Amino acid sequence: MSILSVTIPANPPDRLDKALAMAVPEDAALSRSRLARLIADGAVSGPDGPARDVKARVAEGQEYRIALAPPEPVETRAEAIPLVIAHEDDDLIVIDKPAGMVVHPAPGSPTGTLVNALLAHCGDSLSGIGGEKRPGIVHRIDKDTSGLLVVAKSDRAHHGLAAQFEAHTANRRYLALAHGAIDAADPRLRGTPGVSFEEGLVLRIATHLSRHPTDRQRQAVFADKGRHAVTRARLLERFGTPPSAMLVECRLETGRTHQIRVHMAHCGLGLIGDPVYGGSRRASAKALGTAAAAVQTFSRQALHAAHLGFVHPVTGVEMGFDSPLPDDMQALLDALRTAP
């Protein structure tokens, strides 16, 4: 058990949790939500003894003592699952996740997840996230999407990374293989709500996303409800005669659930192999030749988190990582390059 003493600064906010969040030193890495839990648990004492009301009034110069217990172990089981590690230090780890791996345990996937693997790999190097000895997940990629993601190992890294993702300053670029082809002259594409073109023929898709009204496993595009989402897509290669498939680079400005998959489908450019948003679209053997069979049999959404960039939340160093296409997507790309 350690004790952190803080003094309420001048012109403090009008409630205890906000004032403490302002007063605690940055390297303590105590978020307001964490402080609220500590107050509720009786771990905060002020001039009049234990302070259990997050809305209590405070005054400049008052001293508070915060009792911090060692991080508690989590119930999630550690599993020795091999990981591809792009970078690791005392505060964070960058993983190149394979397709098929779930990031976080859930009722349908309690084991075999990235978190299970990280608990085994990191062990005692986890200094605690929110009072628990666990990895800090600040962003996710879908089970059947491959590629890079960063995970915090310490509270100070967790706060700093979360702030970057919330402010949309992290640089995330995906490579995708999709049906159709981006064409600025396509009147159907230009007439799609939320779609516009930017310099360099970059397709900008800006909509609201929310849960599908009848299928809770899906997201859907809405005009006036849900969370604002922006994706930019740039054509890299097109395949077939007429063009019927493409390699595209997608950049996330925001990071909503299934965002790239929903936005590309919204434009009529659904990802190859996507079982949820790809619909029943079939590859044309006339347009793609023998590559059509490779498109039809591809077994997951053809989406890969190829680049991840951020500022290290502790050292302040700009970091960037790249991941090559996994074997299954590379094989599909090679097949498409043979198309007429």
C-alpha positions as CSV (number, residue, x, y, z in Angstrom):
1,M,0.0,0.0,0.0
2,S,1.4,3.4,-1.0
3,I,0.1,6.9,0.1
4,L,-0.1,9.8,-2.4
5,S,-0.5,13.2,-0.8
6,V,-1.9,16.0,-2.9
7,T,-2.7,19.7,-2.3
8,I,-5.7,21.3,-3.9
9,P,-4.5,24.1,-6.3
10,A,-5.8,27.6,-6.8
11,N,-9.2,28.0,-8.5
12,P,-10.1,24.3,-8.2
13,P,-13.1,22.7,-9.9
14,D,-16.3,22.6,-7.8
15,R,-16.2,18.9,-6.9
16,L,-13.7,16.5,-5.3
17,D,-13.0,14.1,-8.2
18,K,-12.4,16.9,-10.7
19,A,-10.2,18.7,-8.2
20,L,-8.1,15.7,-7.5
21,A,-7.7,14.9,-11.2
22,M,-6.2,18.3,-11.6
23,A,-4.0,18.1,-8.5
24,V,-2.4,14.7,-8.8
25,P,1.0,14.6,-10.5
26,E,1.0,13.5,-14.1
27,D,3.3,10.6,-13.5
28,A,0.7,9.1,-11.0
29,A,-1.5,8.3,-14.0
30,L,-4.7,8.5,-12.1
31,S,-7.7,9.2,-14.3
32,R,-10.8,10.9,-13.0
33,S,-12.8,7.7,-13.2
34,R,-10.1,5.8,-11.2
35,L,-10.1,8.6,-8.6
36,A,-13.9,8.4,-8.4
37,R,-13.6,4.6,-7.6
38,L,-11.0,5.3,-5.0
39,I,-13.2,7.9,-3.3
40,A,-16.2,5.5,-3.3
41,D,-14.0,2.8,-1.8
42,G,-12.9,5.0,1.1
43,A,-9.3,5.3,-0.1
44,V,-9.2,9.1,-0.1
45,S,-8.9,11.1,3.1
46,G,-9.2,14.9,3.5
47,P,-9.1,17.5,6.3
48,D,-12.2,16.0,7.9
49,G,-11.3,12.3,7.5
50,P,-12.5,9.8,4.8
51,A,-14.0,11.6,1.8
52,R,-16.6,9.4,0.1
53,D,-18.6,11.9,-2.0
54,V,-17.2,12.7,-5.4
55,K,-19.2,15.9,-5.5
56,A,-17.9,17.2,-2.2
57,R,-16.8,20.8,-2.2
58,V,-13.0,21.6,-1.9
59,A,-10.9,24.6,-1.2
60,E,-7.5,25.8,-2.3
61,G,-4.7,24.5,0.0
62,Q,-6.6,21.5,1.4
63,E,-4.5,18.3,1.6
64,Y,-5.8,14.9,0.6
65,R,-4.2,11.5,1.0
66,I,-4.9,8.8,-1.5
67,A,-4.2,5.1,-0.5
68,L,-3.1,3.1,-3.6
69,A,-3.2,-0.7,-3.3
70,P,-0.9,-2.8,-5.4
71,P,-2.4,-3.8,-8.7
72,E,-4.8,-6.7,-8.3
73,P,-4.5,-9.8,-10.5
74,V,-7.3,-10.2,-13.1
75,E,-9.4,-13.4,-13.4
76,T,-8.6,-13.7,-17.1
77,R,-6.3,-16.7,-17.6
78,A,-2.8,-16.2,-19.0
79,E,-2.1,-18.4,-22.0
80,A,1.2,-19.1,-23.7
81,I,0.1,-18.1,-27.2
82,P,2.9,-17.1,-29.7
83,L,2.9,-13.4,-30.6
84,V,4.5,-11.4,-33.4
85,I,6.0,-8.4,-31.6
86,A,6.9,-5.3,-33.6
87,H,8.1,-3.3,-30.5
88,E,8.1,-3.6,-26.7
89,D,9.4,-1.4,-23.9
90,D,8.5,-0.9,-20.2
91,D,5.3,1.0,-21.1
92,L,3.8,-0.4,-24.2
93,I,3.9,-3.3,-26.7
94,V,3.0,-3.3,-30.4
95,I,1.6,-6.5,-31.8
96,D,1.1,-7.7,-35.3
97,K,-2.1,-9.7,-34.8
98,P,-3.0,-12.6,-37.0
99,A,-6.4,-13.0,-38.6
100,G,-8.6,-15.2,-36.4
101,M,-7.5,-13.9,-33.0
102,V,-10.0,-12.0,-30.9
103,V,-8.5,-9.0,-29.1
104,H,-10.4,-9.1,-25.8
105,P,-12.2,-12.0,-24.0
106,A,-16.0,-12.0,-24.5
107,P,-18.8,-14.4,-23.7
108,G,-18.3,-16.2,-27.0
109,S,-14.5,-16.1,-26.8
110,P,-13.3,-16.4,-23.2
111,T,-9.9,-17.9,-24.2
112,G,-7.3,-17.8,-27.0
113,T,-7.5,-14.0,-27.2
114,L,-4.8,-11.4,-27.5
115,V,-5.3,-10.4,-23.8
116,N,-4.8,-14.0,-22.7
117,A,-1.6,-14.1,-24.7
118,L,-0.4,-10.7,-23.3
119,L,-1.0,-11.7,-19.7
120,A,1.3,-14.7,-20.2
121,H,3.9,-12.8,-22.3
122,C,4.1,-9.6,-20.1
123,G,3.8,-11.3,-16.7
124,D,5.2,-9.0,-14.0
125,S,6.1,-6.3,-16.4
126,L,2.5,-5.1,-16.3
127,S,2.5,-2.2,-13.8
128,G,-1.3,-2.0,-13.6
129,I,-4.1,-0.4,-15.5
130,G,-6.9,1.2,-13.4
131,G,-5.7,-0.7,-10.4
132,E,-5.6,-4.1,-12.1
133,K,-2.6,-6.0,-13.5
134,R,-3.8,-6.2,-17.0
135,P,-2.9,-4.9,-20.5
136,G,-4.5,-1.6,-21.5
137,I,-6.5,-2.0,-24.7
138,V,-6.8,1.5,-26.3
139,H,-8.0,0.3,-29.8
140,R,-9.1,-2.9,-31.4
141,I,-9.2,-4.6,-34.7
142,D,-11.8,-7.2,-35.7
143,K,-11.1,-10.9,-35.1
144,D,-10.7,-11.6,-38.8
145,T,-8.7,-8.4,-39.6
146,S,-4.9,-8.8,-39.3
147,G,-2.3,-6.3,-38.5
148,L,-0.9,-3.8,-36.0
149,L,-2.2,-2.5,-32.7
150,V,-0.6,-1.0,-29.6
151,V,-1.3,-2.0,-26.1
152,A,-0.4,-0.2,-22.9
153,K,1.5,-1.9,-20.1
154,S,1.4,0.9,-17.6
155,D,-1.2,3.5,-16.5
156,R,0.8,6.4,-17.8
157,A,1.0,4.9,-21.2
158,H,-2.7,3.9,-21.2
159,H,-3.7,7.5,-20.5
160,G,-1.4,9.0,-23.1
161,L,-2.3,6.5,-25.8
162,A,-6.1,6.8,-25.1
163,A,-5.8,10.6,-25.4
164,Q,-4.2,10.2,-28.9
165,F,-6.8,7.8,-30.2
166,E,-9.6,10.0,-28.8
167,A,-8.1,13.1,-30.5
168,H,-7.6,11.1,-33.7
169,T,-3.9,11.9,-33.9
170,A,-2.8,8.3,-34.1
171,N,-1.9,7.4,-37.7
172,R,-3.7,4.2,-38.9
173,R,-3.5,3.0,-42.5
174,Y,-5.2,-0.2,-43.7
175,L,-4.8,-2.1,-46.9
176,A,-7.9,-3.7,-48.3
177,L,-8.9,-5.8,-51.3
178,A,-12.4,-4.8,-52.4
179,H,-15.1,-5.3,-55.1
180,G,-15.4,-2.6,-57.7
181,A,-13.0,0.3,-58.2
182,I,-13.0,3.9,-57.1
183,D,-13.8,6.1,-60.0
184,A,-14.3,9.9,-59.6
185,A,-16.4,9.9,-62.7
186,D,-18.9,7.4,-61.4
187,P,-22.2,9.3,-60.9
188,R,-23.5,6.6,-58.5
189,L,-20.5,7.0,-56.3
190,R,-20.7,10.8,-56.3
191,G,-24.4,10.6,-55.5
192,T,-23.9,8.4,-52.4
193,P,-24.7,10.4,-49.2
194,G,-21.6,11.4,-47.2
195,V,-19.2,10.7,-50.1
196,S,-16.9,13.3,-51.7
197,F,-13.5,13.5,-53.4
198,E,-10.5,15.3,-52.1
199,E,-7.2,16.3,-53.8
200,G,-5.5,13.3,-55.3
201,L,-8.8,11.5,-56.0
202,V,-9.0,10.4,-52.4
203,L,-12.5,9.2,-51.6
204,R,-13.8,10.7,-48.3
205,I,-16.7,9.0,-46.6
206,A,-18.2,10.9,-43.7
207,T,-21.4,9.5,-42.1
208,H,-22.8,8.6,-38.7
209,L,-22.5,5.0,-37.6
210,S,-24.7,3.2,-35.1
211,R,-25.9,-0.3,-34.3
212,H,-28.1,-1.8,-37.0
213,P,-31.8,-1.5,-36.1
214,T,-32.5,-5.3,-36.5
215,D,-29.1,-7.0,-36.3
216,R,-27.1,-6.2,-33.2
217,Q,-24.0,-7.8,-34.6
218,R,-23.8,-5.1,-37.3
219,Q,-23.3,-1.4,-37.7
220,A,-25.2,0.8,-40.1
221,V,-25.0,4.2,-41.7
222,F,-27.4,6.9,-40.5
223,A,-27.9,10.5,-41.5
224,D,-28.8,11.9,-38.1
225,K,-27.9,9.5,-35.3
226,G,-24.9,7.6,-34.0
227,R,-21.3,8.6,-33.9
228,H,-19.5,10.7,-36.5
229,A,-17.1,8.6,-38.6
230,V,-14.7,9.6,-41.4
231,T,-12.7,7.2,-43.6
232,R,-10.5,8.2,-46.5
233,A,-9.8,5.6,-49.3
234,R,-7.1,5.9,-52.0
235,L,-7.0,3.5,-55.0
236,L,-3.7,1.8,-55.4
237,E,-4.4,-0.8,-58.1
238,R,-7.4,-1.9,-60.0
239,F,-8.0,-5.3,-61.6
240,G,-10.1,-6.8,-64.4
241,T,-11.7,-5.6,-67.6
242,P,-13.9,-3.8,-66.8
243,P,-12.3,-3.0,-63.4
244,S,-14.0,-5.2,-60.9
245,A,-11.7,-5.4,-57.9
246,M,-9.1,-3.1,-56.3
247,L,-6.3,-2.7,-53.8
248,V,-7.1,0.3,-51.7
249,E,-5.5,2.2,-48.8
250,C,-7.9,3.3,-46.1
251,R,-7.0,5.9,-43.5
252,L,-9.0,6.3,-40.4
253,E,-9.8,9.7,-39.1
254,T,-12.1,8.2,-36.5
255,G,-12.1,4.6,-35.2
256,R,-15.6,3.2,-35.0
257,T,-16.7,-0.4,-34.8
258,H,-16.4,-2.0,-38.3
259,Q,-15.9,1.5,-39.7
260,I,-13.9,0.6,-42.9
261,R,-16.1,-2.4,-43.7
262,V,-19.4,-0.4,-43.3
263,H,-18.2,2.6,-45.2
264,M,-16.8,0.7,-48.1
265,A,-20.1,-1.3,-48.3
266,H,-22.0,2.0,-48.1
267,C,-20.2,3.0,-51.3
268,G,-20.9,-0.2,-53.1
269,L,-17.3,-1.2,-52.7
270,G,-17.6,-4.0,-50.1
271,L,-14.5,-5.8,-49.0
272,I,-13.7,-9.1,-50.6
273,G,-14.6,-12.0,-48.3
274,D,-16.5,-9.9,-45.8
275,P,-19.2,-12.3,-44.4
276,V,-21.2,-9.5,-42.7
277,Y,-21.1,-6.5,-45.1
278,G,-20.0,-8.1,-48.3
279,G,-23.5,-9.2,-49.3
280,S,-24.0,-11.8,-52.0
281,R,-21.8,-10.1,-54.6
282,R,-20.0,-12.5,-56.8
283,A,-16.8,-12.0,-58.7
284,S,-17.2,-11.9,-62.5
285,A,-15.2,-14.6,-64.3
286,K,-15.6,-12.6,-67.5
287,A,-14.0,-9.5,-65.9
288,L,-11.4,-11.3,-63.6
289,G,-10.7,-14.5,-65.4
290,T,-9.2,-17.2,-63.2
291,A,-8.8,-14.7,-60.4
292,A,-12.6,-14.8,-59.8
293,A,-12.3,-18.2,-58.1
294,A,-9.7,-16.8,-55.6
295,V,-12.1,-13.9,-54.8
296,Q,-15.0,-16.2,-54.3
297,T,-13.2,-18.5,-52.0
298,F,-11.4,-15.9,-49.8
299,S,-12.6,-16.8,-46.3
300,R,-12.3,-13.5,-44.4
301,Q,-12.6,-9.8,-44.9
302,A,-9.5,-8.8,-46.9
303,L,-8.4,-6.1,-44.5
304,H,-5.0,-5.6,-42.9
305,A,-3.8,-2.9,-40.5
306,A,-0.6,-2.2,-42.3
307,H,0.7,1.0,-40.6
308,L,0.5,2.4,-37.1
309,G,2.0,5.6,-36.0
310,F,1.8,7.5,-32.6
311,V,3.8,9.6,-30.2
312,H,5.2,7.5,-27.4
313,P,3.1,8.6,-24.4
314,V,6.1,8.6,-22.0
315,T,9.2,9.4,-24.0
316,G,7.5,11.8,-26.5
317,V,9.3,10.0,-29.5
318,E,7.3,9.7,-32.7
319,M,7.0,6.0,-33.6
320,G,5.8,4.3,-36.7
321,F,5.4,0.6,-37.6
322,D,4.6,-1.3,-40.9
323,S,3.4,-4.8,-41.4
324,P,3.5,-6.6,-44.8
325,L,0.4,-8.2,-46.2
326,P,-0.2,-11.7,-44.6
327,D,0.2,-14.7,-46.8
328,D,-3.5,-15.1,-47.6
329,M,-4.0,-11.5,-48.8
330,Q,-0.8,-11.6,-50.7
331,A,-1.9,-14.7,-52.5
332,L,-5.2,-13.1,-53.4
333,L,-3.4,-10.0,-54.6
334,D,-1.1,-12.1,-56.8
335,A,-4.1,-13.9,-58.3
336,L,-5.9,-10.6,-59.0
337,R,-2.7,-9.3,-60.8
338,T,-3.2,-12.0,-63.3
339,A,-6.7,-10.8,-64.2
340,P,-7.2,-9.7,-67.9
